């Protein structure tokens, strides 16, 4: 009787472990599928963004120049390498995904544009040098009620100069 009970318990434990293993692999593929779909939506010129370059509530850290005019942002960073330059805190209002799409021209140095939540990067794109820097990214949001759009210097030698022609933030439930 004890041996039979032990056999049944072992069988149930193995079945539960197998189900957990299959579920964890399913979740990984589901997230990959979600990311691909989110990126495809952004590439397909998604409807109006929730925020754009001019409607984001920017706060400056220490840039030498930060001018938003004619729908563009002219930014000259401080001389500190990898330092945050400007950010915008946004309430997500129940959204569970965020997407960011931008187009910039890096005149010198390098720049990082991305999204943080709870102080951690959840979507990040960094330029590899001067020239056109256009990209998009999306991320699943945690249970926090806000996120931060961040622009940071990515020049180990110091100052960077960039003209951001557009930056759009999409929040989806």
Residue frames relative to the residue before (quaternion, step in Angstrom):
aa qw qx qy qz dx dy dz
X 1.0000 0.0000 0.0000 0.0000 0.00 0.00 0.00
X 0.6654 0.4943 -0.2899 0.4784 3.59 0.95 -0.94
X 0.6428 0.5206 -0.3182 0.4631 3.56 1.02 -0.82
X 0.6428 0.5229 -0.3164 0.4618 3.59 1.01 -0.78
X 0.6462 0.5124 -0.3035 0.4772 3.58 1.00 -0.88
X 0.6489 0.5139 -0.3055 0.4706 3.57 0.99 -0.84
X 0.6381 0.5207 -0.3155 0.4713 3.60 1.02 -0.80
X 0.6561 0.4987 -0.3043 0.4778 3.60 0.94 -0.88
X 0.6619 0.5040 -0.3063 0.4626 3.62 0.90 -0.91
X 0.6481 0.5105 -0.3124 0.4708 3.58 1.00 -0.84
X 0.6440 0.5205 -0.3161 0.4630 3.57 0.96 -0.86
X 0.6572 0.4979 -0.3070 0.4753 3.59 0.93 -0.86
X 0.6485 0.5168 -0.3189 0.4590 3.60 0.95 -0.86
X 0.6602 0.4931 -0.3077 0.4757 3.61 0.93 -0.85
X 0.6414 0.5174 -0.3224 0.4658 3.60 0.99 -0.80
X 0.6580 0.5008 -0.3087 0.4701 3.61 0.96 -0.83
X 0.6383 0.5090 -0.3269 0.4761 3.60 1.00 -0.78
X 0.6501 0.5127 -0.3129 0.4654 3.59 0.97 -0.80
X 0.6491 0.5046 -0.3132 0.4754 3.57 0.98 -0.85
X 0.6431 0.5145 -0.3216 0.4672 3.61 0.97 -0.83
X 0.6500 0.5147 -0.3148 0.4619 3.60 0.94 -0.87
X 0.6633 0.4887 -0.3079 0.4759 3.60 0.91 -0.87
X 0.6504 0.5161 -0.3179 0.4578 3.62 0.96 -0.83
X 0.6645 0.4984 -0.3232 0.4533 3.60 0.88 -0.85
X 0.6530 0.4845 -0.3201 0.4861 3.62 1.01 -0.68
X 0.6144 0.5410 -0.3426 0.4609 3.59 1.03 -0.74
X 0.6509 0.5172 -0.3177 0.4559 3.59 0.89 -0.92
X 0.6335 0.5312 -0.3342 0.4526 3.62 0.95 -0.82
X 0.6974 0.4494 -0.2748 0.4859 3.60 0.88 -0.89
X 0.6195 0.5346 -0.3484 0.4573 3.60 1.05 -0.68
X 0.6546 0.4948 -0.3157 0.4764 3.61 0.97 -0.78
X 0.6269 0.5182 -0.3365 0.4746 3.58 1.02 -0.76
X 0.6485 0.5055 -0.3075 0.4789 3.59 0.96 -0.82
X 0.6273 0.5289 -0.3313 0.4659 3.60 1.00 -0.83
X 0.6638 0.5056 -0.3176 0.4505 3.59 0.86 -0.96
X 0.6498 0.5130 -0.3206 0.4603 3.59 0.90 -0.88
X 0.6703 0.4918 -0.3031 0.4658 3.61 0.90 -0.87
X 0.6527 0.5146 -0.3170 0.4568 3.60 0.94 -0.85
X 0.6608 0.4914 -0.3045 0.4786 3.55 0.95 -0.85
X 0.6312 0.5287 -0.3347 0.4583 3.60 0.98 -0.77
X 0.6290 0.5261 -0.3338 0.4650 3.61 1.01 -0.77
X 0.6676 0.4905 -0.3042 0.4704 3.59 0.92 -0.86
X 0.6518 0.5134 -0.3161 0.4600 3.58 1.00 -0.77
X 0.6886 0.4813 -0.2756 0.4671 3.58 1.08 -0.69
X 0.5151 -0.6614 0.4086 0.3609 3.60 1.17 0.59
X 0.1545 -0.8326 0.5309 0.0340 3.50 0.54 1.29
X 0.6434 -0.5217 0.3752 0.4161 3.57 -1.18 0.46
X 0.8078 -0.3022 0.1830 0.4719 3.54 -1.29 0.08
X 0.4303 -0.6981 0.5025 0.2737 3.57 -0.90 0.88
X 0.5720 -0.5713 0.4587 0.3689 3.53 -1.28 0.34
X 0.7751 0.0357 -0.0084 0.6308 3.56 1.15 -0.71
X 0.1020 -0.7585 0.6345 0.1082 3.53 -1.25 0.45
X 0.7927 -0.3415 0.2200 0.4546 3.54 -1.32 -0.01
X 0.7449 0.4142 -0.2266 0.4714 3.58 0.94 -0.86
X 0.7154 0.4449 -0.2741 0.4638 3.63 1.11 -0.43
X 0.5076 0.6297 -0.4358 0.3949 3.60 1.23 -0.11
X 0.4068 -0.7227 0.5007 0.2479 3.62 -0.93 0.83
X 0.1236 -0.8555 0.5011 0.0415 3.56 0.46 1.27
X 0.0606 -0.7347 0.6740 0.0480 3.50 -1.23 0.72
X 0.3225 -0.7683 0.5264 0.1692 3.57 -0.87 0.95
X 0.3425 -0.7035 0.5797 0.2274 3.54 -1.16 0.67
X 0.7352 -0.3414 0.2291 0.5390 3.63 0.50 -1.16
X 0.2158 0.7840 -0.5658 0.1367 3.63 0.78 0.74
X 0.5153 -0.6267 0.4819 0.3308 3.57 -1.18 0.52
X 0.7804 0.0463 -0.0212 0.6232 3.57 1.16 -0.65
X 0.1042 0.7515 -0.6451 0.0905 3.56 -1.03 0.90
X 0.1766 0.7909 -0.5560 0.1849 3.57 -0.07 1.33
X 0.1126 -0.7525 0.6466 0.0553 3.54 -0.77 1.11
X 0.2607 0.7499 -0.5761 0.1943 3.53 -0.56 1.19
X 0.8353 0.1108 -0.1431 0.5192 3.51 -1.12 0.83
X 0.7032 -0.4977 0.2639 0.4338 3.57 1.00 0.85
X 0.6793 0.4379 -0.2904 0.5124 3.60 1.26 0.19
X 0.3045 -0.7307 0.5818 0.1865 3.54 -1.27 0.45
X 0.1422 -0.7516 0.6400 0.0726 3.55 -0.83 1.06
X 0.0065 0.8214 -0.5648 0.0791 3.55 -0.59 1.20
X 0.0260 -0.7243 0.6889 0.0127 3.52 -1.05 0.96
X 0.3399 -0.7842 0.4871 0.1796 3.54 -0.54 1.18
X 0.5951 -0.4967 0.4642 0.4287 3.53 -1.33 0.05
X 0.6300 -0.5626 0.3865 0.3704 3.55 -1.25 0.11
X 0.5339 0.6369 -0.4016 0.3847 3.59 1.26 -0.11
X 0.3965 -0.7263 0.5032 0.2492 3.61 -0.67 1.02
X 0.8649 0.1379 -0.1225 0.4669 3.56 -1.13 0.79
X 0.4532 0.6938 -0.4532 0.3284 3.61 1.19 0.31
X 0.5272 -0.5975 0.4994 0.3402 3.55 -1.16 0.69
X 0.2236 -0.8060 0.5397 0.0954 3.59 -0.97 0.90
X 0.7823 -0.0936 0.0998 0.6077 3.57 0.95 -0.91
X 0.0103 -0.7961 0.6048 -0.0175 3.53 -1.13 0.68
X 0.1601 -0.7523 0.6310 0.1016 3.52 -1.34 0.41
X 0.2370 -0.7618 0.5902 0.1231 3.57 -0.72 1.10
X 0.0810 -0.8067 0.5849 -0.0249 3.55 -0.82 1.09
X 0.3426 -0.6799 0.6013 0.2424 3.57 -1.07 0.76
X 0.3672 -0.7733 0.4789 0.1942 3.58 -0.80 0.99
X 0.2424 -0.8272 0.4849 0.1479 3.62 1.27 -0.19
X 0.7782 -0.3768 0.1823 0.4682 3.57 0.80 1.02
X 0.4377 0.6866 -0.4773 0.3305 3.62 1.20 0.05
X 0.2280 -0.7812 0.5608 0.1524 3.58 -1.11 0.60
X 0.7474 0.2320 -0.1934 0.5917 3.58 1.30 0.01
X 0.1100 -0.7644 0.6318 0.0665 3.53 -1.24 0.58
X 0.0694 -0.7784 0.6230 0.0356 3.53 -1.10 0.75
X 0.1146 -0.7787 0.6149 0.0483 3.53 -1.09 0.76
X 0.0247 -0.7789 0.6262 -0.0251 3.54 -1.01 0.90
X 0.0676 0.8206 -0.5596 0.0936 3.58 -0.80 0.97
X 0.1436 -0.7436 0.6482 0.0791 3.50 -1.38 0.41
X 0.0948 0.8096 -0.5661 0.1231 3.58 -0.65 1.12
X 0.2502 -0.7045 0.6359 0.1918 3.52 -1.39 0.25
X 0.1938 -0.7781 0.5904 0.0919 3.57 -0.64 1.14
X 0.2576 -0.7921 0.5393 0.1239 3.57 -0.54 1.21
X 0.7861 -0.0984 0.0639 0.6069 3.60 1.06 -0.71
X 0.7722 0.3271 -0.2566 0.4804 3.54 -1.19 0.58
X 0.4200 -0.6661 0.5366 0.3033 3.52 -1.03 -0.86
X 0.1996 -0.7864 0.5803 0.0704 3.53 -1.22 0.50
X 0.1848 -0.7422 0.6327 0.1211 3.56 -1.25 0.57
X 0.0398 -0.7714 0.6351 -0.0022 3.56 -0.95 0.95
X 0.2598 0.7880 -0.5270 0.1838 3.56 -0.83 0.90
X 0.4679 -0.6368 0.5399 0.2901 3.49 -1.41 -0.19
X 0.1217 -0.7643 0.6306 0.0589 3.53 -1.05 0.89
X 0.0102 -0.7538 0.6554 0.0465 3.52 -1.24 0.51
X 0.8292 0.0155 -0.0883 0.5517 3.55 -0.82 1.10
X 0.7104 -0.4896 0.2500 0.4395 3.57 1.04 0.84
X 0.6549 0.4833 -0.3049 0.4946 3.60 1.28 0.05
X 0.4792 -0.6440 0.5102 0.3090 3.58 -1.03 0.78
X 0.0792 -0.7940 0.6008 0.0481 3.60 -0.85 0.95
X 0.7540 0.0613 -0.0716 0.6501 3.59 1.30 -0.27
X 0.0928 0.8166 -0.5568 0.1205 3.58 -0.65 1.08
X 0.0067 -0.7639 0.6451 -0.0169 3.52 -1.07 0.86
X 0.0568 -0.8037 0.5923 0.0041 3.58 -0.87 0.95
X 0.4623 -0.6745 0.5021 0.2815 3.55 -1.03 0.83
X 0.3765 -0.7266 0.5349 0.2101 3.53 -1.18 0.61
X 0.7870 -0.1496 0.0938 0.5911 3.57 1.22 0.28
X 0.7427 -0.3912 0.2899 0.4598 3.53 -1.24 -0.41
X 0.5804 0.5741 -0.4496 0.3625 3.52 -1.32 0.38
X 0.7521 -0.3651 0.2813 0.4711 3.52 -1.31 -0.28
X 0.0383 -0.7706 0.6357 -0.0257 3.52 -1.03 0.94
X 0.1946 0.7630 -0.5819 0.2032 3.56 -0.13 1.33
X 0.1850 0.7822 -0.5729 0.1607 3.53 -0.87 0.94
X 0.1991 -0.7427 0.6197 0.1572 3.53 -1.35 -0.05
X 0.0076 -0.7819 0.6233 -0.0101 3.50 -1.23 0.48
X 0.0798 -0.7817 0.6158 0.0583 3.56 -1.21 0.46
X 0.0684 -0.8025 0.5926 0.0086 3.55 -1.19 0.54
X 0.4618 -0.6112 0.5595 0.3165 3.50 -1.28 0.50
X 0.3294 -0.7465 0.5452 0.1922 3.56 -0.92 0.88
X 0.4519 -0.6485 0.5393 0.2905 3.53 -1.21 0.59
X 0.7202 -0.4486 0.3201 0.4215 3.54 -1.26 -0.31
X 0.4150 0.7069 -0.4734 0.3226 3.59 1.23 0.13
X 0.4638 -0.6992 0.4785 0.2590 3.56 -1.18 0.52
X 0.7760 0.2540 -0.1599 0.5547 3.58 1.22 -0.04
X 0.1441 -0.7364 0.6488 0.1266 3.51 -1.40 0.17
X 0.2921 -0.7427 0.5762 0.1763 3.54 -1.30 0.25
X 0.2454 -0.7092 0.6419 0.1573 3.55 -0.93 0.98
X 0.0750 -0.8364 0.5425 -0.0221 3.58 -0.67 1.12
X 0.1018 -0.7287 0.6727 0.0781 3.51 -1.21 0.73
X 0.0001 0.8147 -0.5775 0.0525 3.58 -0.73 1.08
X 0.5264 -0.6009 0.5022 0.3310 3.53 -1.27 0.51
X 0.0745 -0.7962 0.5997 0.0299 3.58 -0.98 0.84
X 0.4903 0.6392 -0.4384 0.3985 3.55 0.93 0.89
X 0.3272 -0.7741 0.5022 0.2035 3.62 -0.39 1.14
X 0.6585 0.5036 -0.3118 0.4642 3.60 1.21 -0.38
X 0.7233 -0.4279 0.2523 0.4797 3.62 1.20 -0.09
X 0.8853 -0.0127 0.0332 0.4637 3.53 -0.97 -1.02
X 0.0950 -0.7511 0.6508 0.0571 3.54 -1.24 0.71
X 0.1522 -0.7623 0.6203 0.1046 3.56 -1.22 0.57
X 0.0535 0.8032 -0.5851 0.0982 3.54 -0.89 1.04
X 0.1788 -0.7219 0.6544 0.1362 3.52 -1.28 0.55
X 0.1575 -0.7808 0.6008 0.0674 3.56 -0.55 1.19
X 0.2683 -0.8076 0.5117 0.1183 3.55 -0.45 1.27
X 0.7849 -0.0884 0.0410 0.6118 3.58 1.14 -0.56
X 0.0277 0.7466 -0.6642 0.0243 3.49 -1.25 0.62
X 0.0002 0.8093 -0.5846 0.0573 3.58 -0.64 1.16
X 0.1621 -0.7732 0.6099 0.0620 3.52 -1.04 0.91
X 0.1171 -0.7892 0.6024 0.0245 3.56 -0.84 1.08
X 0.1114 -0.7694 0.6271 0.0477 3.56 -0.94 0.93
X 0.0215 -0.8162 0.5771 -0.0183 3.60 -0.77 0.99
X 0.3330 -0.7300 0.5670 0.1863 3.54 -1.13 0.78
